[in-house]
C-alpha cells in the first residue's frame, strides 16, 4: 500500500503537534496516526516496537518517518503538494523532537545498522561502489539518531537509514536541510 496519508495541511500539522506533545504508547500508535502519518514502513516499525515493549513511546518512530519525508525527499517528490506553511510546520515539529530521541528510545532499540560493518553492507547492497571507495568512506552520525551519513572520497554523500538500511543519496537540495539538523557538538567523523 505504501503511503496513504501525510500531514500536508496546516490543520494536520497542528493535530500532529498536539498528539506528539505527550507520550504515545506504540500499541495505540496505528489507530492514532492512521489518518495523519499513514505509511507501511512506519506501521511495520510500530509492529516491531510493540513486540519489544507495547507501552514504549512511538514519537521517535513518527519523527523518523517525518524526517524521511520532510528532509530526505525533495518537496516536489510528494504526490500532492503541501499546503502553504505545512512543510515549515512539520520541519519545526521534527526540530523540536529530534533532540529528545535518546538511547532508550524505541527507534534505537529496533535499529539494525549499529556498526560500521553493517553500514558498509547496506551501502554495498544498495550501490555499486568499488572496495577502494568503501575503504575510504567516512561514516558520520546522521541528524536522525540510529542512522548514519556516509561520504565517499568523491564527495558523494548518502544517508543510511538505521532501521532498514536503506541508502538515500544526498543531493545538493537535500544536504542543506540535512546538515542544518546536525547538532554542533556531535562528533564527526566516527
Steps between C-alpha positions, in 0.01 A plus 500: 500500500792740560390835636134585541507815712748778573464823699498736203263764637544749784203340677661154480835642618326661799325172585829316476679754722229461762516120494879500518498728805443193719620141503317273256516129593615310193216248540252787439702677232344340190154622593621843607718572197311315225348813343796730565816299431382186324791306355585128474857553616387692807232247585752215465717689749202535736455120480872433565503742792180357651663156506785645708290719730134586422503788749806668345472847351428510125600864451859423390367267231260766372780759493708247305233483227445878498876546462493262205225699329594853602879490484608214275242550226492807280171686552391430144533122556172474691201405287299797627654835592503622859264780595686829548674496836444128571853394397652757737269390784607137456862610484453681832343187653800294389744755642313506831501122542835388348703600809267295721575168329731339753674165545190347657275607212325225307650631174846400622380171648376378161790644299696237311788708362696526824860463386732592214488153344118505477509849350753384238278200421202732446704722269637196310151355461350829376781653296767380261818631662850362480674352803735799492205740527355299786834498684541878474145599587439707809209394721354779712193531719181606329269761647259208542613286796591146409573592138823606330635728233761353267735711290713353225837638391317633191296730725178304449292483818236248603259454787494141630177427680564331832187287509477358149845575360355697211751727329390845380733715288528848647462740211592868536138602566476245783846551657419847633185380682684189619817661631310789661362243745839366609564605860817709520638290786460172311836331440588460132620275348445183704 
